[in-house]
Amino acid sequence: MCIRDRRGTLLALAGGPGGSGVQRLAQKGEALRAATEGAYDLVSLDPRGVGGSTRAGCGIPEADRHLVTLRSWPAADGSITENAERSRRVAMACARDGGPVVRSFSTRNQVRDIDRLRAALGERKLSVWGHSYGSYVAAGYAQEHPDRVDRLVLDSTGDPDPARVGYGWMTNVGPAVALRFPDFAAWAAGPAREAEGLRLARRAEDVQPLFLALARELDREPKESDVPGVPLTGNRLRQALHGSLNSDTGFAPLARLIRSAGDPQGRPVLPPELSGALPDEDASLTMAVICNDVRWPGPDSGYARRVAADRARYPLTAGLPANITPCSFWKHDEEPRPTRITDEGPSNVLMIQSLRDPATPLAGALKMRAALGERARMVTVGQGGHGMYLGSGNACGDRAVSDFLVTGKRPERDTHCPN
């Protein structure tokens, strides 16, 4: 590795909300140091409520802290009555027992904390690599403090519309999963899967009907899993699908889960994130940030109607993206004021984005790109997945970002890296 003169400090921001920056840097630090030729001091932080930072919870009941209950998957028949009752219960718990620390979990306060970190480091400017939700935080920091950002990389970005924020991100999930699923279907129907015992169908177009039929069967009759008392339900299978689409490395475990679920003698092995309840602090944080950031539509704003339409249009996600959440009942100390991302500021932003991202789809990233105007250039990567820089194996995309961080040179115009 060629060691360059020190450029400055590069801050890595994790996704979530709820991701640990310290953990992300531990995972990516060596690759990042090599890619940037040792030009940066690499730093990160655990945001409020995460990891080594101050944590707090709402006292959310254990049954409400499983991923498939914390996320508002409708009932098998599409009903959202139980979702609404649970959402009210969680919001009331946070209003009653969350305290000022839970109410402080917000993007705006993360931006404040980043600037305190910059000052503590004695740096006039920071370069920032934000991933997923971290890219929204990074864009907000650059908007609030444009003179304190050197080079900014936004990796896998959501729609920054300040009227919607997290609500808008959720509603985008249905089309995002629908766009990404064919990648998995093609893989699962490939002849190479035969020898691996993971081939789900002979034709790619048969994989989705197979998946949907299995999910409906599990809705009717959940199957005992490897975790006592935690059966594989239709919604747990759908949640496993959503998580597995973030990376091609998730395809084999998902296919294995589908095959074992469809085998009368099989006992499905649940992914770790589905095998039990989340700790109260983790569940509370995830809700608090997206609820504190912006006011969501209230409980009487037509969720049932929107869920029914979303289920019909995007059956893989079964109405989840349009459903009610605790944010619909959230108590705000003051009116939220999300930052509006604009084209006012230095032209020092490089975006990198998958064409088929199941979490932060291209359509949302293009709205961030439009908001930034000439401040940004975008590199699209012709593959599926979530998190492109040093995560997708696309040499062209990695090189574009690394060159920008090391030399400051961006493509003259938005560009594309084929798969």
C-alpha positions as CSV (number, residue, x, y, z in Angstrom):
1,M,0.0,0.0,0.0
2,C,1.3,3.4,-0.9
3,I,1.1,5.8,2.0
4,R,0.1,9.3,1.0
5,D,0.5,12.5,2.9
6,R,-2.2,12.9,5.5
7,R,-5.4,14.3,4.0
8,G,-7.3,14.6,7.2
9,T,-9.9,12.7,9.1
10,L,-12.5,10.4,7.5
11,L,-15.7,9.7,9.5
12,A,-17.6,6.5,8.8
13,L,-21.3,6.7,9.6
14,A,-23.3,3.4,9.9
15,G,-26.9,2.8,8.8
16,G,-30.0,1.9,10.7
17,P,-31.1,3.9,12.6
18,G,-29.4,1.8,15.2
19,G,-26.2,0.8,13.5
20,S,-22.9,1.1,15.4
21,G,-20.3,3.2,13.7
22,V,-17.6,1.7,15.9
23,Q,-18.6,-1.8,14.8
24,R,-18.8,-0.7,11.1
25,L,-15.3,0.8,11.2
26,A,-14.0,-2.4,12.8
27,Q,-15.4,-4.3,9.9
28,K,-14.4,-2.0,7.1
29,G,-11.4,-0.2,8.6
30,E,-8.6,-2.2,7.0
31,A,-10.2,-2.2,3.6
32,L,-10.9,1.5,3.8
33,R,-7.4,2.3,4.9
34,A,-6.0,0.3,1.9
35,A,-8.5,1.9,-0.5
36,T,-7.6,5.4,0.6
37,E,-3.8,4.7,0.7
38,G,-3.5,5.6,4.3
39,A,-4.4,9.3,3.6
40,Y,-6.9,9.6,6.4
41,D,-7.2,9.1,10.1
42,L,-10.3,6.8,10.3
43,V,-12.8,7.5,13.0
44,S,-16.4,6.7,13.8
45,L,-18.9,7.0,16.7
46,D,-21.8,5.2,18.2
47,P,-24.8,7.5,17.8
48,R,-27.0,8.3,20.8
49,G,-28.6,5.1,22.0
50,V,-26.2,2.8,20.3
51,G,-23.4,0.6,21.5
52,G,-21.1,2.5,23.8
53,S,-23.1,5.7,23.8
54,T,-25.8,6.5,26.4
55,R,-28.7,4.1,25.9
56,A,-32.3,4.2,27.0
57,G,-35.5,2.2,26.6
58,C,-39.2,2.6,26.8
59,G,-40.1,-0.5,28.6
60,I,-41.6,-2.0,25.4
61,P,-43.2,-5.5,26.2
62,E,-41.1,-8.4,25.0
63,A,-43.8,-9.7,22.6
64,D,-43.7,-6.3,20.8
65,R,-39.9,-6.3,20.4
66,H,-39.6,-9.1,17.8
67,L,-38.6,-7.8,14.4
68,V,-41.9,-9.0,12.9
69,T,-43.9,-7.3,15.6
70,L,-41.8,-4.1,15.9
71,R,-42.2,-3.8,12.1
72,S,-45.9,-3.6,11.1
73,W,-46.5,-6.7,9.1
74,P,-50.3,-7.0,8.5
75,A,-52.2,-10.0,9.7
76,A,-52.6,-12.9,7.2
77,D,-55.9,-11.5,6.0
78,G,-54.5,-8.0,5.6
79,S,-56.0,-6.7,8.8
80,I,-54.1,-3.9,10.6
81,T,-56.1,-3.9,13.8
82,E,-53.4,-5.6,15.8
83,N,-50.8,-3.4,14.2
84,A,-52.7,-0.3,15.3
85,E,-53.1,-1.6,18.9
86,R,-49.4,-2.5,19.1
87,S,-48.3,0.8,17.6
88,R,-50.4,2.8,20.1
89,R,-49.0,0.6,23.0
90,V,-45.4,1.2,21.9
91,A,-45.8,4.9,21.4
92,M,-47.5,5.3,24.8
93,A,-44.7,3.4,26.5
94,C,-42.1,5.7,25.0
95,A,-44.2,8.8,25.9
96,R,-44.6,7.5,29.5
97,D,-41.3,5.8,30.2
98,G,-38.8,6.9,27.5
99,G,-37.7,10.1,29.2
100,P,-35.7,12.9,27.7
101,V,-32.9,10.6,26.5
102,V,-35.3,8.7,24.2
103,R,-36.8,12.0,23.0
104,S,-33.3,13.2,22.1
105,F,-32.7,10.4,19.6
106,S,-33.0,12.2,16.3
107,T,-31.0,13.0,13.1
108,R,-30.7,16.6,14.1
109,N,-29.0,15.7,17.4
110,Q,-26.7,13.2,15.6
111,V,-25.6,16.1,13.4
112,R,-24.9,18.2,16.5
113,D,-22.9,15.3,18.0
114,I,-20.8,14.9,14.8
115,D,-19.8,18.6,15.1
116,R,-18.9,18.1,18.7
117,L,-16.7,15.2,17.7
118,R,-15.0,17.3,14.9
119,A,-14.2,20.0,17.5
120,A,-12.9,17.5,20.0
121,L,-10.6,16.1,17.3
122,G,-9.3,19.5,16.6
123,E,-10.2,19.3,13.0
124,R,-11.4,22.3,10.9
125,K,-13.1,19.9,8.5
126,L,-14.1,16.2,8.3
127,S,-14.5,14.0,5.3
128,V,-17.5,11.7,5.7
129,W,-18.6,8.3,4.3
130,G,-22.2,7.7,5.1
131,H,-24.0,4.4,4.5
132,S,-27.8,4.0,4.2
133,Y,-29.4,6.0,7.0
134,G,-25.9,7.3,7.8
135,S,-25.9,8.9,4.3
136,Y,-28.9,11.0,5.3
137,V,-27.2,12.0,8.5
138,A,-24.1,12.9,6.5
139,A,-26.1,15.0,4.0
140,G,-27.7,16.8,6.9
141,Y,-24.4,17.5,8.5
142,A,-23.1,18.9,5.2
143,Q,-26.2,21.1,4.8
144,E,-26.0,22.5,8.3
145,H,-22.2,22.9,8.3
146,P,-21.0,23.2,4.6
147,D,-17.7,24.8,5.6
148,R,-16.8,21.9,7.9
149,V,-17.0,19.1,5.3
150,D,-14.1,18.2,3.1
151,R,-15.2,15.3,0.9
152,L,-18.6,13.6,1.3
153,V,-19.6,10.1,0.1
154,L,-23.2,9.2,0.2
155,D,-23.6,5.4,-0.2
156,S,-27.1,4.0,-0.7
157,T,-29.3,7.0,-0.1
158,G,-33.0,7.6,0.7
159,D,-35.4,10.3,-0.4
160,P,-34.6,13.4,1.7
161,D,-38.0,15.0,1.4
162,P,-38.3,16.8,4.7
163,A,-42.1,16.4,4.8
164,R,-41.7,12.6,4.9
165,V,-38.3,11.3,5.8
166,G,-38.7,7.9,7.4
167,Y,-42.3,7.6,6.4
168,G,-41.2,8.1,2.8
169,W,-38.4,5.6,3.1
170,M,-40.9,2.9,4.3
171,T,-43.4,3.5,1.5
172,N,-40.6,3.0,-1.0
173,V,-39.8,-0.5,0.2
174,G,-42.6,-2.3,-1.8
175,P,-41.3,-1.3,-5.3
176,A,-37.7,-1.7,-4.1
177,V,-38.2,-5.3,-3.1
178,A,-40.1,-6.1,-6.3
179,L,-37.3,-4.7,-8.3
180,R,-34.6,-6.7,-6.5
181,F,-36.4,-10.0,-6.1
182,P,-35.7,-11.2,-9.8
183,D,-32.0,-11.2,-8.9
184,F,-32.7,-13.8,-6.3
185,A,-35.1,-15.7,-8.5
186,A,-32.6,-16.0,-11.3
187,W,-29.9,-17.2,-8.8
188,A,-32.3,-19.7,-7.2
189,A,-33.4,-21.2,-10.6
190,G,-29.9,-21.5,-11.9
191,P,-28.6,-25.0,-12.8
192,A,-25.6,-24.4,-10.4
193,R,-28.0,-24.6,-7.5
194,E,-28.8,-28.2,-8.3
195,A,-25.5,-29.6,-6.9
196,E,-25.8,-27.3,-3.9
197,G,-29.3,-28.6,-3.1
198,L,-30.7,-25.0,-3.2
199,R,-32.5,-24.9,-6.6
200,L,-36.0,-23.7,-6.0
201,A,-37.4,-23.9,-9.5
202,R,-36.4,-24.7,-13.1
203,R,-37.4,-21.2,-14.3
204,A,-36.8,-17.9,-12.6
205,E,-40.4,-16.8,-13.1
206,D,-41.6,-19.7,-11.0
207,V,-39.7,-18.6,-7.8
208,Q,-42.0,-15.8,-6.8
209,P,-45.2,-17.8,-7.0
210,L,-43.5,-20.6,-5.0
211,F,-42.4,-18.1,-2.3
212,L,-45.8,-16.4,-2.1
213,A,-47.6,-19.8,-1.8
214,L,-45.3,-20.9,0.9
215,A,-45.8,-17.7,2.9
216,R,-49.5,-18.1,2.7
217,E,-49.2,-21.7,3.9
218,L,-47.1,-20.5,6.8
219,D,-49.7,-17.8,7.6
220,R,-52.3,-20.6,8.0
221,E,-50.0,-23.1,9.8
222,P,-46.7,-21.8,11.2
223,K,-43.9,-24.3,11.2
224,E,-41.8,-25.3,14.3
225,S,-38.3,-23.9,13.9
226,D,-34.9,-24.5,15.5
227,V,-35.8,-22.0,18.2
228,P,-38.4,-23.3,20.8
229,G,-41.4,-21.1,21.0
230,V,-40.5,-19.1,17.9
231,P,-42.2,-20.7,14.8
232,L,-41.5,-19.8,11.2
233,T,-44.6,-17.8,10.2
234,G,-45.5,-16.2,6.9
235,N,-44.3,-12.9,8.1
236,R,-41.1,-14.2,9.5
237,L,-40.4,-15.7,6.1
238,R,-41.2,-12.3,4.4
239,Q,-39.0,-10.5,6.9
240,A,-36.2,-13.0,6.1
241,L,-36.6,-12.3,2.4
242,H,-36.3,-8.5,2.9
243,G,-33.1,-8.9,5.0
244,S,-31.5,-11.4,2.6
245,L,-31.9,-9.2,-0.5
246,N,-29.4,-6.6,0.9
247,S,-26.5,-8.7,-0.5
248,D,-26.1,-11.6,-2.8
249,T,-24.4,-13.4,0.1
250,G,-27.9,-13.7,1.6
251,F,-29.3,-15.7,-1.3
252,A,-28.0,-19.2,-0.1
253,P,-29.3,-18.9,3.5
254,L,-32.7,-17.7,2.2
255,A,-33.0,-20.6,-0.3
256,R,-32.1,-23.0,2.5
257,L,-34.8,-21.5,4.7
258,I,-37.4,-21.8,1.9
259,R,-36.5,-25.4,1.1
260,S,-36.6,-26.4,4.8
261,A,-39.9,-24.6,5.2
262,G,-41.4,-26.5,2.3
263,D,-40.1,-29.9,3.4
264,P,-42.6,-31.8,5.5
265,Q,-39.6,-33.2,7.5
266,G,-37.6,-30.1,7.6
267,R,-37.0,-27.8,10.6
268,P,-36.2,-24.3,9.5
269,V,-33.2,-22.6,11.0
270,L,-34.2,-19.0,11.7
271,P,-31.8,-16.1,10.9
272,P,-30.4,-14.6,14.2
273,E,-32.4,-11.4,13.8
274,L,-35.6,-13.4,13.8
275,S,-34.8,-15.9,16.6
276,G,-35.9,-13.7,19.5
277,A,-36.9,-10.3,20.9
278,L,-34.7,-7.3,20.4
279,P,-33.3,-5.7,23.6
280,D,-35.6,-2.9,24.8
281,E,-33.0,-0.2,24.2
282,D,-32.5,-1.3,20.5
283,A,-36.2,-1.5,19.8
284,S,-36.8,1.9,21.4
285,L,-34.0,3.6,19.5
286,T,-35.1,2.3,16.1
287,M,-38.6,3.7,16.6
288,A,-37.5,6.9,18.3
289,V,-35.2,8.3,15.6
290,I,-37.7,7.9,12.7
291,C,-40.6,9.1,14.9
292,N,-38.7,12.1,16.4
293,D,-37.5,13.2,13.0
294,V,-40.8,14.0,11.4
295,R,-44.6,13.9,12.1
296,W,-46.2,10.9,10.5
297,P,-49.8,10.7,9.2
298,G,-52.1,10.1,12.1
299,P,-54.0,6.9,12.9
300,D,-57.1,8.0,11.1
301,S,-55.5,8.9,7.8
302,G,-56.5,5.9,5.8
303,Y,-53.8,3.3,6.6
304,A,-56.1,0.3,6.0
305,R,-57.0,1.5,2.5
306,R,-53.3,2.2,1.7
307,V,-52.2,-1.2,3.0
308,A,-54.8,-3.0,0.9
309,A,-53.6,-1.2,-2.3
310,D,-50.0,-1.9,-1.4
311,R,-50.6,-5.6,-0.8
312,A,-52.2,-6.0,-4.2
313,R,-49.5,-4.1,-6.0
314,Y,-46.5,-5.5,-4.2
315,P,-47.4,-9.0,-2.8
316,L,-43.8,-9.8,-1.6
317,T,-44.0,-7.2,1.1
318,A,-47.7,-7.8,1.9
319,G,-48.6,-4.3,2.8
320,L,-45.8,-3.6,5.4
321,P,-44.5,-0.5,3.7
322,A,-47.8,1.3,3.8
323,N,-48.8,0.2,7.3
324,I,-49.3,2.1,10.5
325,T,-46.4,2.4,13.0
326,P,-45.8,3.8,16.5
327,C,-44.9,7.1,14.8
328,S,-48.6,7.6,14.0
329,F,-49.2,7.9,17.7
330,W,-46.0,9.6,18.7
331,K,-45.9,12.4,21.3
332,H,-43.6,15.2,20.3
333,D,-42.2,17.7,22.7
334,E,-41.9,20.2,19.9
335,E,-42.7,20.3,16.2
336,P,-40.0,18.3,14.3
337,R,-37.8,20.3,11.9
338,P,-36.1,18.0,9.4
339,T,-33.3,19.6,7.5
340,R,-34.1,20.4,3.9
341,I,-31.2,19.3,1.6
342,T,-30.4,21.9,-1.1
343,D,-27.9,22.7,-3.8
344,E,-26.4,25.5,-1.7
345,G,-22.9,24.6,-0.7
346,P,-19.6,23.3,-2.1
347,S,-19.5,20.8,-5.0
348,N,-17.8,18.1,-2.9
349,V,-20.4,15.2,-2.8
350,L,-20.1,11.8,-4.6
351,M,-23.0,9.4,-4.4
352,I,-22.9,5.7,-5.2
353,Q,-26.0,3.7,-5.6
354,S,-27.2,0.3,-6.7
355,L,-29.8,0.1,-9.5
356,R,-31.7,-2.5,-7.5
357,D,-31.5,-1.6,-3.8
358,P,-34.1,-3.3,-1.7
359,A,-33.9,-0.8,1.2
360,T,-33.0,2.6,-0.3
361,P,-34.1,2.3,-4.0
362,L,-32.7,4.3,-6.9
363,A,-35.9,6.3,-7.1
364,G,-35.3,7.8,-3.7
365,A,-31.6,8.3,-4.3
366,L,-32.4,10.3,-7.5
367,K,-34.4,12.7,-5.4
368,M,-31.3,13.2,-3.1
369,R,-29.3,13.7,-6.3
370,A,-31.8,16.3,-7.6
371,A,-31.8,18.1,-4.3
372,L,-28.0,18.4,-4.2
373,G,-27.8,19.7,-7.8
374,E,-24.3,20.6,-8.9
375,R,-23.0,19.8,-5.4
376,A,-23.1,16.1,-6.3
377,R,-22.2,13.5,-8.9
378,M,-23.7,10.0,-8.8
379,V,-22.2,6.7,-9.7
380,T,-24.7,4.0,-10.3
381,V,-23.7,0.3,-10.1
382,G,-25.5,-2.2,-12.3
383,Q,-26.3,-4.8,-9.7
384,G,-28.6,-5.4,-6.8
385,G,-27.9,-4.9,-3.1
386,H,-27.7,-2.3,-0.4
387,G,-24.3,-0.7,0.4
388,M,-22.0,-0.4,-2.6
389,Y,-18.6,1.0,-1.5
390,L,-16.3,-1.8,-0.3
391,G,-19.4,-4.0,0.0
392,S,-20.5,-5.1,-3.5
393,G,-17.3,-6.3,-5.0
394,N,-17.8,-3.9,-7.9
395,A,-14.2,-2.7,-8.7
396,C,-15.4,0.2,-10.9
397,G,-17.6,1.6,-8.2
398,D,-15.0,1.1,-5.5
399,R,-12.4,2.8,-7.6
400,A,-14.6,5.8,-8.3
401,V,-15.2,6.4,-4.6
402,S,-11.6,5.8,-3.6
403,D,-10.2,8.1,-6.3
404,F,-12.5,10.8,-5.1
405,L,-11.5,10.4,-1.4
406,V,-7.8,10.3,-2.3
407,T,-7.6,12.9,-5.1
408,G,-10.8,14.9,-4.9
409,K,-11.6,14.1,-8.5
410,R,-15.2,13.3,-9.4
411,P,-16.6,12.1,-12.7
412,E,-17.4,15.1,-14.9
413,R,-21.0,13.9,-15.0
414,D,-23.1,11.2,-13.5
415,T,-21.7,7.8,-14.6
416,H,-22.5,4.1,-14.5
417,C,-20.5,1.1,-13.5
418,P,-21.7,-2.2,-15.1
419,N,-22.0,-5.3,-13.0
